[in-house]
Amino acid sequence: TKRVIQYFATIAASGEKKKEEHASGKMQGTLEDQIISANPLLEAFGNAKTVRNDNSSRFGKFIRIHFGATGKLASADIETYLLEKSRVTFQLKAERSYHIFYQIMSNKKPELIDMLLITTNPYDFHFVSQGEITVPSIDDQEELMATDSAIDILGFSADEKTAIYKLTGAVMHYGNLKFKQKQREEQAEPDGTEVADKAAYLMGLNSADLLKALCYPRVKVGNEYVTKGQTVQQVNNSVGALAKAVYEKMFLWMVVRINQQLDTKQPRQYFIGVLDIAGFEIFDYNSFEQLCINFTNEKLQQFFNHHMFVLEQEEYKKEGIEWTFIDFGMDLAACIELIEKPMGIFSILEEECM
């Protein structure tokens, strides 16, 4: 995908010179540079090593590159789908979490280690060390510099850049929060506050307020709010949910900011779209996100088969072309129906969650 985007952006570039960022005085890239730089940034936060692929997209994206009436590059926009946020808190043995965590801990930019109050050892952080921590085909130090450069080229301010790194660091610290059960009660309480202090600092929160919200959440009952007690397991579940939500919201915000930067307001007449979705995988343990990814892949494959094989052969018949109909044996309807029909997997899961 990145090569296709690079090609379209380069051949259609208008040849603009670097322009000055009016707010901060720093250099940001041309539209061509920005379109190309969107990929390494999104890959850092949305790609990970899986069993079958060292750099697997764990989200779907549809990139539109818009052209003016003369064919010159006009603007671009990106739509994303279904980030696999469960990977933030859990990985299988032969896998890794998102590349950005290991890029930061590569120590290529030591100032990040100090700023995020972390170490360079992934095994110090539970959320990012349940599987592999290195990938032979990936140089995390080199990739960090590419990610850092992409943030600048895409026009993020210095404060926004710092916030991105701080939120990423906070997610790492969340995995180290420890809770214990109060004596003779089922209520959870913090087992030390050092980690919470670091996570809260990076998120701009008060540490005591963060721990109180996790251990004694306020729940709306009717028109009133009541404070609810939590067991250790419930608090741990809440921490995981918070980490995943923070990471996902940050990722989606980055996409919005990238789109704002790529929207030049120039007249546009045509576009070329590139769809890149997360790959079909068969894991020892398949998450709900992976089920959705695999289902989407099956639907797209069925659409492709129908248009490329079934409809194409029907067109041959209409035109009287001598042709022996070939059954490619690629009808995926049974698998799709098993998942999406009224008594299928999705409806049963929905019922169980009610």
C-alpha contacts under 8 A as a table, 3 or more apart, distances in Angstrom:
res1	aa1	res2	aa2	distance
1	T	4	V	5.20
1	T	5	I	6.27
1	T	274	V	7.28
1	T	276	D	6.70
2	K	5	I	5.13
2	K	6	Q	5.98
2	K	36	I	7.56
2	K	39	N	6.60
3	R	6	Q	4.97
3	R	7	Y	6.07
4	V	7	Y	5.12
4	V	8	F	6.30
5	I	8	F	5.24
5	I	9	A	5.97
5	I	35	I	7.71
5	I	36	I	6.86
5	I	274	V	7.81
6	Q	9	A	5.23
6	Q	10	T	5.95
6	Q	35	I	7.88
6	Q	36	I	5.73
7	Y	10	T	5.25
7	Y	11	I	6.15
8	F	11	I	5.56
8	F	12	A	6.06
8	F	65	I	7.79
9	A	12	A	5.48
9	A	13	A	5.77
9	A	32	E	5.35
9	A	35	I	6.92
9	A	36	I	7.25
9	A	65	I	7.68
9	A	73	L	6.91
10	T	13	A	5.23
10	T	32	E	6.38
12	A	67	F	7.79
12	A	71	G	6.64
12	A	72	K	5.03
12	A	73	L	4.94
13	A	16	E	7.76
13	A	31	L	7.72
13	A	32	E	5.85
13	A	72	K	6.22
13	A	73	L	5.19
14	S	72	K	5.93
14	S	73	L	6.20
16	E	30	T	6.35
17	K	30	T	6.68
18	K	27	M	7.03
18	K	28	Q	6.74
18	K	29	G	5.71
18	K	30	T	5.53
19	K	27	M	6.58
19	K	28	Q	6.44
19	K	29	G	6.95
19	K	30	T	6.86
20	E	25	G	6.28
20	E	26	K	6.41
20	E	27	M	5.27
20	E	28	Q	6.60
21	E	24	S	5.98
21	E	25	G	5.18
21	E	26	K	5.43
21	E	27	M	5.75
21	E	28	Q	6.12
21	E	155	G	7.46
22	H	25	G	5.65
22	H	26	K	7.96
24	S	157	S	7.36
27	M	152	D	7.90
27	M	153	I	7.41
28	Q	152	D	6.35
28	Q	153	I	4.51
28	Q	154	L	6.52
28	Q	155	G	5.68
29	G	32	E	7.57
29	G	33	D	5.19
29	G	34	Q	5.77
29	G	153	I	4.80
29	G	154	L	6.80
29	G	155	G	7.84
30	T	33	D	5.10
30	T	34	Q	6.19
31	L	34	Q	5.03
31	L	35	I	6.17
31	L	75	S	7.26
31	L	262	L	6.71
32	E	35	I	5.34
32	E	36	I	6.36
32	E	73	L	7.88
33	D	36	I	5.23
33	D	37	S	5.96
33	D	153	I	7.15
34	Q	37	S	4.91
34	Q	38	A	6.12
34	Q	150	A	7.72
34	Q	153	I	6.05
34	Q	154	L	5.37
34	Q	262	L	7.16
35	I	38	A	5.42
35	I	39	N	7.51
35	I	76	A	7.13
35	I	262	L	7.17
36	I	39	N	6.02
36	I	40	P	7.95
37	S	40	P	5.80
37	S	41	L	6.62
37	S	150	A	5.02
37	S	153	I	6.99
37	S	154	L	7.02
38	A	41	L	5.38
38	A	42	L	6.16
38	A	150	A	6.84
38	A	154	L	7.27
38	A	258	I	7.13
39	N	42	L	5.29
39	N	43	E	5.94
40	P	43	E	4.94
40	P	44	A	6.06
40	P	146	A	6.81
40	P	147	T	5.93
40	P	150	A	6.88
41	L	44	A	5.27
41	L	45	F	6.69
41	L	146	A	7.95
41	L	147	T	5.20
41	L	150	A	5.97
41	L	151	I	6.87
42	L	45	F	5.34
42	L	46	G	5.55
42	L	47	N	7.56
43	E	46	G	4.98
43	E	47	N	4.79
43	E	57	S	7.08
43	E	99	H	7.67
44	A	47	N	6.00
44	A	98	Y	6.72
44	A	99	H	5.08
44	A	100	I	4.92
44	A	143	E	7.95
44	A	147	T	6.67
45	F	98	Y	5.82
45	F	99	H	6.44
45	F	100	I	5.60
45	F	251	F	7.03
46	G	57	S	6.17
46	G	58	R	5.67
46	G	59	F	6.32
46	G	83	L	7.06
46	G	98	Y	6.22
46	G	99	H	7.78
46	G	251	F	7.92
47	N	55	N	5.86
47	N	56	S	5.30
47	N	57	S	4.44
47	N	58	R	5.38
47	N	59	F	7.68
47	N	98	Y	5.65
47	N	99	H	6.37
48	A	54	D	6.77
48	A	55	N	5.37
48	A	56	S	5.39
48	A	57	S	6.71
48	A	58	R	6.83
48	A	95	E	7.69
48	A	96	R	5.94
48	A	97	S	5.72
48	A	98	Y	4.66
48	A	99	H	5.62
49	K	52	R	7.97
49	K	53	N	5.89
49	K	54	D	4.16
49	K	55	N	5.23
49	K	56	S	5.93
49	K	95	E	5.31
49	K	96	R	5.12
49	K	97	S	7.17
49	K	98	Y	7.72
49	K	99	H	7.95
49	K	135	V	7.54
50	T	53	N	5.20
50	T	54	D	6.02
50	T	55	N	7.48
50	T	56	S	6.42
50	T	94	A	6.95
50	T	95	E	4.77
50	T	96	R	6.78
51	V	54	D	7.69
51	V	94	A	5.81
51	V	95	E	5.99
51	V	283	F	7.62
52	R	281	E	7.71
53	N	56	S	5.39
54	D	135	V	6.94
54	D	137	S	7.25
54	D	138	I	7.89
56	S	278	A	7.00
56	S	279	G	7.12
57	S	60	G	7.19
57	S	277	I	6.96
57	S	278	A	4.97
57	S	279	G	7.08
58	R	83	L	5.96
58	R	84	E	5.50
58	R	277	I	7.92
58	R	278	A	5.14
58	R	279	G	7.74
59	F	80	T	6.88
59	F	81	Y	5.85
59	F	82	L	5.43
59	F	83	L	4.32
59	F	84	E	6.22
59	F	277	I	6.26
59	F	278	A	5.28
60	G	80	T	5.45
60	G	81	Y	4.73
60	G	82	L	6.44
60	G	83	L	7.23
60	G	275	L	7.66
60	G	276	D	5.75
60	G	277	I	3.86
60	G	278	A	5.43
61	K	78	I	6.64
61	K	79	E	5.43
61	K	80	T	4.25
61	K	81	Y	6.05
61	K	275	L	5.99
61	K	276	D	5.33
61	K	277	I	6.00
62	F	78	I	5.74
62	F	79	E	5.10
62	F	80	T	6.44
62	F	273	G	6.69
62	F	274	V	5.67
62	F	275	L	4.44
62	F	276	D	6.29
63	I	76	A	7.23
63	I	77	D	5.91
63	I	78	I	4.54
63	I	79	E	6.46
63	I	273	G	5.53
63	I	274	V	5.18
63	I	275	L	6.46
64	R	76	A	5.48
64	R	77	D	5.41
64	R	78	I	6.41
64	R	271	F	6.10
64	R	272	I	5.69
64	R	273	G	4.37
64	R	274	V	6.50
65	I	73	L	7.56
65	I	74	A	7.84
65	I	75	S	6.26
65	I	76	A	4.46
65	I	77	D	6.83
65	I	271	F	5.33
65	I	272	I	5.37
65	I	273	G	6.37
66	H	73	L	6.31
66	H	74	A	5.43
66	H	75	S	5.13
66	H	76	A	5.51
66	H	268	R	6.01
66	H	269	Q	7.19
66	H	270	Y	5.73
66	H	271	F	4.18
66	H	272	I	6.64
67	F	70	T	7.66
67	F	71	G	5.26
67	F	72	K	5.36
67	F	73	L	4.67
67	F	74	A	4.81
67	F	75	S	6.97
67	F	268	R	5.33
67	F	269	Q	5.99
67	F	270	Y	5.21
67	F	271	F	5.81
68	G	71	G	5.24
68	G	72	K	5.36
68	G	73	L	6.43
68	G	74	A	5.57
68	G	266	Q	7.77
68	G	267	P	5.94
68	G	268	R	4.30
68	G	269	Q	5.15
68	G	270	Y	6.64
69	A	72	K	7.41
69	A	268	R	6.73
69	A	269	Q	5.54
69	A	270	Y	7.44
74	A	264	T	7.01
74	A	266	Q	5.69
74	A	267	P	6.85
74	A	268	R	5.98
75	S	262	L	5.61
75	S	263	D	5.46
75	S	264	T	5.70
75	S	265	K	7.56
75	S	266	Q	7.05
75	S	268	R	7.65
76	A	259	N	7.30
76	A	262	L	5.38
76	A	263	D	6.32
77	D	258	I	7.99
77	D	259	N	5.25
77	D	262	L	6.39
77	D	263	D	7.03
78	I	255	V	7.10
78	I	259	N	6.46
79	E	255	V	7.86
80	T	83	L	7.82
80	T	252	L	7.96
80	T	255	V	7.80
82	L	289	E	7.50
83	L	248	E	7.08
84	E	87	R	6.03
84	E	289	E	5.77
84	E	290	Q	7.63
85	K	88	V	5.54
85	K	89	T	7.91
85	K	244	K	5.50
85	K	245	A	7.81
85	K	247	Y	7.49
85	K	248	E	6.46
86	S	89	T	5.83
86	S	90	F	6.19
86	S	244	K	6.72
86	S	287	S	7.65
86	S	289	E	7.57
87	R	90	F	5.00
87	R	91	Q	5.72
87	R	97	S	5.74
87	R	98	Y	7.49
88	V	91	Q	7.91
88	V	97	S	6.12
88	V	98	Y	7.20
88	V	127	F	6.59
88	V	128	V	7.33
88	V	243	A	7.35
88	V	244	K	6.05
88	V	247	Y	7.65
89	T	127	F	4.77
89	T	128	V	7.14
89	T	175	G	7.35
89	T	240	G	6.36
89	T	243	A	7.54
89	T	244	K	7.19
90	F	97	S	7.64
90	F	127	F	6.38
90	F	128	V	7.61
90	F	130	Q	6.73
91	Q	95	E	5.89
91	Q	96	R	6.09
91	Q	97	S	6.32
91	Q	128	V	7.75
91	Q	129	S	7.99
91	Q	130	Q	5.64
91	Q	131	G	5.60
92	L	95	E	5.36
92	L	96	R	7.63
92	L	130	Q	6.75
92	L	131	G	5.45
92	L	285	Y	7.76
93	K	130	Q	6.41
93	K	131	G	3.98
93	K	132	E	6.45
94	A	131	G	5.52
94	A	132	E	5.74
95	E	131	G	5.12
95	E	132	E	5.42
96	R	99	H	7.72
96	R	128	V	7.19
96	R	129	S	7.63
96	R	130	Q	7.79
96	R	131	G	5.56
96	R	132	E	5.22
96	R	133	I	6.20
96	R	134	T	7.97
97	S	101	F	7.51
97	S	128	V	5.74
98	Y	101	F	6.28
98	Y	102	Y	7.79
99	H	102	Y	5.60
99	H	103	Q	6.17
99	H	140	D	7.72
100	I	103	Q	4.94
100	I	104	I	6.18
100	I	144	L	7.42
101	F	104	I	5.44
101	F	105	M	6.46
101	F	128	V	7.34
101	F	168	T	7.33
101	F	172	M	7.95
102	Y	105	M	4.99
102	Y	106	S	6.02
102	Y	122	P	7.22
102	Y	133	I	7.18
102	Y	134	T	7.80
102	Y	140	D	6.43
103	Q	106	S	5.19
103	Q	107	N	7.84
103	Q	108	K	7.99
103	Q	140	D	4.63
103	Q	141	Q	5.91
103	Q	143	E	6.55
103	Q	144	L	4.96
104	I	107	N	6.43
104	I	108	K	7.50
104	I	109	K	7.37
104	I	112	L	6.85
104	I	113	I	7.31
104	I	144	L	6.64
105	M	108	K	7.93
105	M	113	I	6.98
105	M	119	T	6.91
105	M	120	T	4.49
105	M	121	N	6.80
105	M	122	P	7.06
106	S	109	K	7.89
106	S	120	T	6.37
106	S	140	D	6.06
106	S	141	Q	5.45
107	N	110	P	5.05
107	N	112	L	7.89
107	N	113	I	7.00
107	N	120	T	6.32
107	N	141	Q	7.20
108	K	141	Q	5.26
108	K	142	E	7.96
108	K	144	L	7.28
108	K	145	M	7.79
109	K	112	L	5.77
109	K	113	I	7.44
110	P	113	I	5.23
110	P	114	D	6.70
111	E	114	D	5.22
111	E	115	M	6.06
112	L	115	M	4.95
112	L	116	L	5.93
112	L	165	Y	7.72
113	I	116	L	5.44
113	I	117	L	6.03
113	I	118	I	5.37
113	I	119	T	6.21
113	I	120	T	7.17
114	D	117	L	5.19
114	D	118	I	6.78
115	M	166	K	7.69
116	L	165	Y	7.51
116	L	166	K	5.98
116	L	169	G	5.40
116	L	170	A	7.62
116	L	202	L	7.01
117	L	169	G	7.85
117	L	198	K	6.92
118	I	169	G	7.43
119	T	122	P	7.66
119	T	124	D	7.31
121	N	124	D	5.70
121	N	125	F	7.87
122	P	125	F	5.57
122	P	126	H	7.97
122	P	128	V	6.41
122	P	129	S	5.79
122	P	133	I	6.74
123	Y	126	H	6.66
123	Y	128	V	7.55
123	Y	129	S	5.28
124	D	129	S	7.91
125	F	128	V	5.94
125	F	129	S	6.37
125	F	172	M	6.13
125	F	173	H	6.93
125	F	175	G	6.44
125	F	176	N	6.31
126	H	129	S	5.44
126	H	130	Q	6.71
126	H	172	M	7.76
126	H	175	G	5.38
126	H	176	N	6.23
127	F	130	Q	6.91
127	F	172	M	6.28
127	F	174	Y	7.98
127	F	175	G	4.99
127	F	176	N	7.83
128	V	131	G	7.68
128	V	133	I	7.68
128	V	172	M	7.20
129	S	132	E	6.76
129	S	133	I	6.27
132	E	135	V	7.50
134	T	138	I	7.84
135	V	138	I	5.42
135	V	139	D	7.82
136	P	139	D	7.63
138	I	143	E	7.76
139	D	142	E	5.44
139	D	143	E	6.16
140	D	143	E	4.95
140	D	144	L	6.03
141	Q	144	L	5.22
141	Q	145	M	6.71
142	E	145	M	5.38
142	E	146	A	6.54
143	E	146	A	4.99
143	E	147	T	6.13
144	L	147	T	5.03
144	L	148	D	6.02
145	M	148	D	5.05
145	M	149	S	6.00
146	A	149	S	5.15
146	A	150	A	6.08
147	T	150	A	5.07
147	T	151	I	6.38
148	D	151	I	5.30
148	D	152	D	6.72
149	S	152	D	5.21
149	S	153	I	6.20
150	A	153	I	5.01
150	A	154	L	6.01
151	I	154	L	5.33
151	I	155	G	6.71
151	I	156	F	5.86
151	I	161	K	6.95
152	D	155	G	5.32
152	D	156	F	5.84
152	D	157	S	7.64
153	I	156	F	7.76
154	L	258	I	6.57
154	L	261	Q	6.67
155	G	261	Q	6.98
156	F	160	E	5.92
156	F	161	K	6.21
156	F	257	R	7.82
157	S	160	E	5.11
157	S	161	K	6.16
158	A	161	K	5.10
158	A	162	T	6.21
159	D	162	T	5.11
159	D	163	A	6.13
160	E	163	A	4.98
160	E	164	I	6.24
161	K	164	I	5.21
161	K	165	Y	6.55
162	T	165	Y	5.30
162	T	166	K	6.10
163	A	166	K	4.99
163	A	167	L	6.04
164	I	167	L	5.41
164	I	168	T	6.31
164	I	250	M	7.32
165	Y	168	T	5.12
165	Y	169	G	6.22
166	K	169	G	5.02
166	K	170	A	6.11
166	K	202	L	5.24
166	K	203	M	6.89
167	L	170	A	4.95
167	L	171	V	6.33
167	L	202	L	6.50
167	L	203	M	6.21
167	L	246	V	7.49
167	L	247	Y	7.52
167	L	250	M	7.78
168	T	171	V	5.30
168	T	172	M	6.66
168	T	247	Y	7.14
169	G	172	M	5.14
169	G	173	H	6.46
169	G	199	A	7.64
169	G	202	L	7.23
170	A	173	H	5.08
170	A	174	Y	6.23
170	A	198	K	7.42
170	A	199	A	4.62
170	A	200	A	7.49
170	A	202	L	5.76
170	A	203	M	6.62
171	V	174	Y	5.13
171	V	175	G	6.99
171	V	199	A	7.54
171	V	243	A	5.29
171	V	246	V	7.50
171	V	247	Y	7.18
172	M	175	G	5.74
172	M	176	N	7.51
173	H	176	N	5.37
173	H	177	L	6.97
173	H	195	V	6.32
173	H	196	A	7.65
173	H	198	K	7.16
173	H	199	A	5.65
174	Y	177	L	5.46
174	Y	195	V	7.64
174	Y	196	A	7.53
174	Y	199	A	6.54
174	Y	239	V	6.60
174	Y	240	G	7.69
174	Y	243	A	6.57
175	G	239	V	7.71
175	G	240	G	7.50
176	N	195	V	6.67
177	L	195	V	5.97
177	L	196	A	6.51
178	K	190	P	6.28
178	K	191	D	5.28
178	K	192	G	7.19
179	F	188	A	6.23
179	F	189	E	5.52
179	F	190	P	4.47
179	F	191	D	4.68
179	F	192	G	7.91
179	F	232	V	6.09
179	F	235	V	7.75
179	F	236	N	7.82
180	K	188	A	5.50
180	K	189	E	5.50
180	K	190	P	6.26
180	K	191	D	5.66
180	K	232	V	6.18
181	Q	185	E	6.92
181	Q	186	E	6.11
181	Q	187	Q	5.78
181	Q	188	A	4.53
181	Q	189	E	6.14
181	Q	231	T	7.14
181	Q	232	V	6.23
182	K	185	E	5.29
182	K	186	E	6.56
182	K	187	Q	5.70
182	K	188	A	5.93
182	K	189	E	6.39
183	Q	186	E	8.00
186	E	230	Q	7.50
186	E	231	T	5.53
186	E	232	V	7.89
187	Q	215	C	7.83
187	Q	229	G	5.95
187	Q	230	Q	5.46
187	Q	231	T	5.01
187	Q	232	V	7.14
188	A	215	C	6.17
188	A	229	G	7.81
188	A	230	Q	5.90
188	A	231	T	4.98
188	A	232	V	4.85
188	A	235	V	7.22
189	E	215	C	6.43
189	E	232	V	7.70
190	P	193	T	6.67
190	P	211	L	7.11
192	G	195	V	7.62
193	T	196	A	5.15
193	T	197	D	6.01
193	T	207	S	7.87
194	E	197	D	5.15
194	E	198	K	6.57
195	V	198	K	5.21
195	V	199	A	6.30
196	A	199	A	5.10
196	A	200	A	5.86
196	A	207	S	5.89
196	A	210	L	7.67
196	A	211	L	7.28
197	D	200	A	5.24
197	D	201	Y	6.00
197	D	206	N	7.93
197	D	207	S	5.16
198	K	201	Y	5.14
198	K	202	L	6.29
199	A	202	L	5.28
199	A	203	M	6.34
199	A	207	S	7.88
200	A	203	M	5.11
200	A	204	G	5.94
200	A	205	L	4.72
200	A	206	N	5.91
200	A	207	S	5.10
200	A	210	L	6.92
201	Y	204	G	5.10
201	Y	205	L	6.00
201	Y	206	N	7.27
201	Y	207	S	7.38
202	L	205	L	7.72
205	L	209	D	7.49
205	L	210	L	6.99
206	N	209	D	5.30
206	N	210	L	6.29
207	S	210	L	5.12
207	S	211	L	6.35
208	A	211	L	5.28
208	A	212	K	6.07
209	D	212	K	5.06
209	D	213	A	6.08
210	L	213	A	5.22
210	L	214	L	6.35
211	L	214	L	5.10
211	L	215	C	6.07
212	K	215	C	5.21
212	K	216	Y	5.40
212	K	217	P	7.13
213	A	216	Y	5.35
213	A	217	P	4.71
213	A	218	R	7.31
214	L	217	P	5.83
214	L	235	V	5.97
214	L	238	S	6.69
214	L	239	V	7.26
215	C	229	G	6.60
215	C	230	Q	5.63
215	C	231	T	7.98
215	C	235	V	6.11
216	Y	227	T	5.86
216	Y	228	K	5.37
216	Y	229	G	5.20
216	Y	230	Q	6.42
217	P	227	T	5.74
217	P	228	K	5.56
217	P	229	G	7.24
217	P	230	Q	7.94
218	R	225	Y	6.00
218	R	226	V	5.44
218	R	227	T	4.48
218	R	228	K	6.13
219	V	225	Y	5.35
219	V	226	V	5.36
219	V	227	T	6.23
219	V	228	K	6.68
220	K	223	N	6.78
220	K	224	E	5.60
220	K	225	Y	4.29
220	K	226	V	6.32
221	V	224	E	5.37
221	V	225	Y	5.88
221	V	226	V	6.85
230	Q	233	Q	7.97
230	Q	234	Q	5.69
230	Q	235	V	6.07
231	T	234	Q	5.13
231	T	235	V	6.24
232	V	235	V	5.16
232	V	236	N	6.17
233	Q	236	N	5.08
233	Q	237	N	6.18
234	Q	237	N	5.03
234	Q	238	S	6.20
235	V	238	S	4.92
235	V	239	V	6.20
236	N	239	V	5.08
236	N	240	G	6.33
237	N	240	G	5.18
237	N	241	A	6.18
238	S	241	A	5.01
238	S	242	L	6.03
239	V	242	L	5.05
239	V	243	A	6.17
240	G	243	A	5.16
240	G	244	K	6.23
241	A	244	K	5.21
241	A	245	A	6.05
242	L	245	A	5.07
242	L	246	V	6.05
243	A	246	V	5.27
243	A	247	Y	6.22
244	K	247	Y	5.24
244	K	248	E	6.06
245	A	248	E	5.15
245	A	249	K	5.98
246	V	249	K	5.27
246	V	250	M	6.09
247	Y	250	M	5.17
247	Y	251	F	6.17
248	E	251	F	5.05
248	E	252	L	6.19
249	K	252	L	5.17
249	K	253	W	6.03
250	M	253	W	5.06
250	M	254	M	6.18
251	F	254	M	5.14
251	F	255	V	6.48
252	L	255	V	5.09
252	L	256	V	6.38
253	W	256	V	5.02
253	W	257	R	6.24
254	M	257	R	5.06
254	M	258	I	6.10
255	V	258	I	5.04
255	V	259	N	6.15
256	V	259	N	5.13
256	V	260	Q	6.25
257	R	260	Q	5.05
257	R	261	Q	6.33
258	I	261	Q	5.12
258	I	262	L	6.21
259	N	262	L	4.99
259	N	263	D	6.00
260	Q	263	D	5.32
261	Q	264	T	7.20
263	D	266	Q	7.95
268	R	271	F	7.97
278	A	293	I	6.44
279	G	293	I	7.20
279	G	294	N	7.49
279	G	297	N	7.42
280	F	290	Q	7.90
280	F	293	I	6.66
280	F	294	N	5.05
280	F	297	N	6.38
281	E	290	Q	7.32
281	E	294	N	6.98
282	I	286	N	6.98
283	F	286	N	5.37
286	N	290	Q	5.86
286	N	291	L	6.74
287	S	290	Q	5.12
287	S	291	L	6.42
288	F	291	L	5.03
288	F	292	C	6.38
289	E	292	C	5.10
289	E	293	I	6.16
290	Q	293	I	4.83
290	Q	294	N	5.96
291	L	294	N	5.14
291	L	295	F	6.02
292	C	295	F	5.04
292	C	296	T	6.12
293	I	296	T	5.16
293	I	297	N	6.23
294	N	297	N	5.01
294	N	298	E	6.23
295	F	298	E	5.09
295	F	299	K	6.29
295	F	336	I	6.97
295	F	339	I	7.49
296	T	299	K	5.11
296	T	300	L	6.17
297	N	300	L	5.14
297	N	301	Q	5.99
298	E	301	Q	5.06
298	E	302	Q	6.07
298	E	332	L	6.88
298	E	335	C	7.95
298	E	336	I	6.84
299	K	302	Q	5.11
299	K	303	F	6.21
299	K	336	I	6.94
300	L	303	F	4.99
300	L	304	F	6.12
301	Q	304	F	5.00
301	Q	305	N	6.00
302	Q	305	N	5.07
302	Q	306	H	6.02
302	Q	330	M	7.69
302	Q	331	D	6.80
302	Q	332	L	6.02
302	Q	333	A	7.57
303	F	306	H	5.19
303	F	307	H	6.28
304	F	307	H	5.29
304	F	308	M	5.82
305	N	308	M	5.24
305	N	309	F	5.44
305	N	310	V	6.87
305	N	330	M	6.96
305	N	331	D	7.83
306	H	309	F	5.67
306	H	310	V	4.88
306	H	311	L	6.10
307	H	310	V	6.02
307	H	311	L	5.10
307	H	312	E	6.43
308	M	311	L	6.50
308	M	312	E	5.65
309	F	312	E	5.30
309	F	313	Q	6.03
309	F	328	F	7.79
310	V	313	Q	5.41
310	V	314	E	6.34
311	L	314	E	4.98
311	L	315	E	6.18
312	E	315	E	5.06
312	E	316	Y	6.49
313	Q	316	Y	4.99
313	Q	317	K	6.49
313	Q	323	W	7.98
313	Q	325	F	6.91
314	E	317	K	5.06
314	E	318	K	6.39
315	E	318	K	5.10
315	E	319	E	6.30
316	Y	319	E	5.24
316	Y	320	G	6.22
316	Y	321	I	5.19
316	Y	322	E	7.64
316	Y	323	W	7.07
317	K	320	G	5.08
317	K	321	I	5.98
317	K	322	E	7.62
317	K	323	W	7.41
318	K	321	I	7.72
327	D	330	M	7.89
331	D	334	A	7.70
332	L	335	C	5.58
332	L	336	I	6.31
333	A	336	I	5.07
333	A	337	E	5.93
334	A	337	E	5.24
334	A	338	L	6.16
335	C	338	L	5.15
335	C	339	I	6.65
336	I	339	I	5.35
336	I	340	E	6.18
336	I	341	K	7.98
337	E	340	E	5.19
337	E	341	K	5.02
337	E	344	G	6.89
338	L	341	K	6.24
338	L	343	M	8.00
338	L	344	G	5.00
338	L	345	I	6.49
339	I	344	G	4.81
339	I	345	I	4.67
339	I	346	F	5.81
340	E	343	M	7.90
340	E	344	G	5.38
340	E	345	I	6.66
340	E	346	F	5.86
340	E	347	S	7.22
341	K	344	G	4.78
341	K	345	I	7.93
341	K	346	F	7.94
341	K	347	S	7.50
342	P	347	S	5.95
343	M	347	S	5.92
343	M	348	I	6.58
344	G	347	S	5.56
344	G	348	I	6.30
345	I	348	I	5.21
345	I	349	L	6.11
346	F	349	L	5.10
346	F	350	E	6.06
347	S	350	E	4.96
347	S	351	E	6.14
348	I	351	E	5.05
348	I	352	E	6.23
349	L	352	E	5.09
349	L	353	C	6.30
350	E	353	C	5.23
350	E	354	M	6.53
351	E	354	M	5.39
